[in-house]
Amino acid sequence: MDRRQLLTASAALGLAALGLPDAEALTRHVGRPGPVAVGMGEVMAIRTMTTELGNAASETGGGQVLHLALGYLRTDVRRWLDGRYADLVGRELFAATSQLVQLVGWMARDEGLDGLSRRCHLRSYRLAAAVGENELAATALRGLADQAIDLGHTPAAVRLAEACAQRGRNLHNPKALAYYSTTYARAAAAVGDRVLAAQLLTSAQKAIESAPVRPGESWASHYSHGRWAHEAGMIHARMGNLPVAETHLDHALETYGLDRRRTRAIVLADLGQVQHRRGNTSEACATWHDFLDCAEGVRSVRIDGGITAIRGRLSRLPDHPEHQNLSDRLALRG
């Protein structure tokens, strides 16, 4: 059994403990006999682990730490869900678990395990919906929509993105609103609806400009100005607005820094693609060298996809020492 099969099998065991799909799930668990008494300390432990695992994945890629998150779900979190707890603790426990499962879904997708990722986002949605956590539920729908876009299932992506925006429409969190509107805009652009995509991008920009730069506590509150600038840039690129796209990507890198290695590497790969499409081959090659520096040691299908795209661009360029030097570096990555 290879590593990916092993991870998928391990995840099936871990997620089996989290089968809580309906609104009565919490009621059935509260007050029942259980082997472990669960309080807010355990809830905080899950939230702390989610933060630490997310930080590590942002630096080195989801595949590097996916097995750790799965192990934590399968042992500690499963035991606590099967324990005994009061209603308030149970609600917080479900919400914290929803966020952790959502992170596992993101990691799985970053490792190329699309089926596992989809199941995690669905499980995260059900956990959040069971306790009325609209932001977590909307963010899980957002993950499903984003995945559907990447897989080419664009009609489904639009429906999911619209459902996400509807679920989160009454939230008082400008970062969450920007997050959901930008995903909806990305889906609209994918089906060629430029008018809707532009409207949604405008709404997202107004929301993110009113948001604090400092991250909040929730998943959506970590949606940064830099990440918005990156996603907005790529939506403009899809719609053919390359100068605007390049401006947004430069803004993401220079103004907001994007100091997470994985994130910064992906933006650099995308910026090089936009520069190349604009005919600025030397700038693109320099950007792609920066991408390779930043991507060193990062494990992610997004990084692998960036490398594949760069190789494709280089194969159509004339022989030149600048191009050969970059090709030689790419060859070292296998």
Residue pairs with C-beta under 8 A, 6 or more apart in sequence:
1 9
4 111
4 112
4 113
7 66
7 67
7 70
7 108
7 111
7 113
7 116
8 113
8 115
8 116
10 67
10 70
10 71
10 74
11 70
11 104
11 108
11 113
11 116
11 119
11 120
13 74
14 70
14 71
14 73
14 74
14 78
15 73
15 101
15 119
15 120
15 123
17 73
17 74
17 77
17 78
17 81
17 82
18 73
18 77
18 78
18 81
18 97
18 101
18 123
18 127
19 123
20 26
20 29
20 81
20 94
20 126
20 127
20 130
21 126
21 130
22 126
22 130
23 129
23 130
25 94
25 130
26 87
26 90
26 91
26 94
26 130
26 131
29 81
29 85
29 90
30 85
30 86
30 87
30 90
31 84
31 86
32 84
33 84
34 82
34 83
34 84
34 85
35 79
35 82
35 83
36 79
36 80
36 82
36 83
36 84
37 83
37 84
37 85
38 80
38 83
38 84
38 85
38 89
38 93
39 85
39 89
40 89
40 92
42 76
42 80
42 93
43 89
43 92
43 93
43 96
45 76
46 76
46 77
46 80
46 93
46 96
46 97
46 99
46 100
47 96
47 99
49 72
49 100
50 96
50 99
50 100
50 103
53 65
53 68
53 69
53 72
53 100
53 103
53 107
54 103
56 64
56 65
57 64
57 65
57 66
57 103
57 106
57 107
57 110
57 262
58 260
58 261
58 262
58 263
59 260
59 261
59 262
59 298
60 261
60 262
60 297
60 298
60 299
61 110
61 111
61 262
61 298
61 299
61 300
61 303
62 106
62 107
62 108
62 109
62 110
62 111
62 299
62 300
63 107
63 110
63 111
63 112
63 299
63 300
64 299
65 107
66 104
66 107
66 108
66 110
66 111
69 100
69 103
69 104
69 107
70 104
72 100
73 100
73 101
73 104
77 97
77 100
80 93
81 93
81 97
85 93
90 131
91 131
94 127
94 128
94 130
94 131
94 133
95 127
95 128
95 131
95 133
95 136
97 127
98 124
98 125
98 127
98 128
98 133
98 136
98 137
98 140
99 124
99 136
99 218
99 219
101 120
101 123
101 124
101 127
102 120
102 121
102 124
102 136
102 139
102 140
102 143
102 219
103 219
104 120
105 116
105 117
105 118
105 119
105 120
105 121
105 124
105 140
105 143
106 117
106 143
108 114
108 116
108 117
108 120
109 117
109 143
109 147
109 301
110 300
110 301
110 302
111 299
111 300
111 301
112 301
114 147
114 151
117 143
117 147
118 144
118 147
121 140
121 141
121 143
121 144
121 147
122 140
122 144
124 136
124 140
124 143
125 137
125 140
125 141
125 144
127 136
128 134
128 136
128 137
128 140
129 137
134 167
134 168
134 170
134 171
135 168
135 171
135 173
135 176
135 218
135 219
135 220
136 218
136 219
137 167
138 164
138 165
138 167
138 168
138 171
138 176
138 180
138 220
139 164
139 168
139 176
139 179
139 219
139 220
141 160
141 161
141 163
141 164
141 167
142 160
142 161
142 164
142 179
142 180
142 183
144 160
145 157
145 160
145 161
145 164
145 183
145 184
145 187
146 157
146 183
146 186
148 154
148 156
148 157
148 160
148 187
149 157
149 186
149 187
149 190
154 187
154 190
154 191
155 191
157 187
157 190
157 191
158 184
158 187
158 188
158 190
158 191
160 187
161 180
161 183
161 184
161 186
161 187
161 188
162 184
164 180
164 183
164 184
165 180
165 181
165 184
168 176
168 177
168 180
168 220
171 177
173 216
173 218
173 220
173 221
174 207
174 208
174 210
174 211
175 207
175 208
175 211
175 216
175 220
175 221
175 222
175 223
176 218
176 220
176 221
176 223
177 203
177 204
177 207
178 204
178 205
178 207
178 208
178 211
178 223
178 228
179 220
179 223
179 228
180 220
181 200
181 201
181 203
181 204
181 207
182 200
182 201
182 204
182 228
182 231
182 232
182 235
184 200
185 196
185 197
185 198
185 200
185 201
185 204
185 232
185 235
186 197
186 231
186 234
186 235
186 238
188 194
188 196
188 197
188 200
189 197
189 235
189 238
189 239
190 238
194 239
197 235
197 239
198 239
201 232
201 235
204 228
204 232
205 228
205 232
208 223
208 225
208 228
211 225
213 224
213 225
215 221
215 222
215 224
216 222
224 256
224 258
225 255
225 256
226 252
226 253
226 255
226 256
226 257
226 258
226 263
227 252
227 258
227 263
229 248
229 249
229 251
229 252
229 255
229 256
230 248
230 249
230 252
230 258
230 263
230 266
230 267
230 270
232 248
233 244
233 245
233 246
233 247
233 248
233 249
233 251
233 252
233 270
233 274
234 245
234 249
234 270
236 242
236 244
236 245
236 248
237 245
237 270
237 273
237 274
237 277
242 274
242 277
242 278
243 278
245 274
246 271
246 274
246 275
246 278
249 267
249 270
249 271
249 274
250 271
252 258
252 267
253 264
253 267
253 268
253 271
257 264
258 264
258 267
261 294
261 295
261 297
261 298
262 295
262 298
262 300
262 302
262 303
264 294
265 291
265 294
265 295
265 298
265 303
265 306
266 300
266 302
266 303
266 306
268 287
268 288
268 290
268 291
268 294
269 288
269 291
269 295
269 303
269 306
269 307
269 309
269 310
270 306
271 287
272 283
272 284
272 285
272 287
272 288
272 291
272 310
273 284
273 309
273 310
273 313
275 281
275 283
275 284
275 287
276 284
276 313
281 317
281 322
281 323
282 322
284 313
285 322
285 323
285 326
288 310
288 326
289 326
289 329
291 306
291 310
292 329
292 330
292 333
295 303
295 306
295 307
307 330
307 333
310 326
310 330
311 327
311 330
314 323
314 326
314 327
314 330
317 323
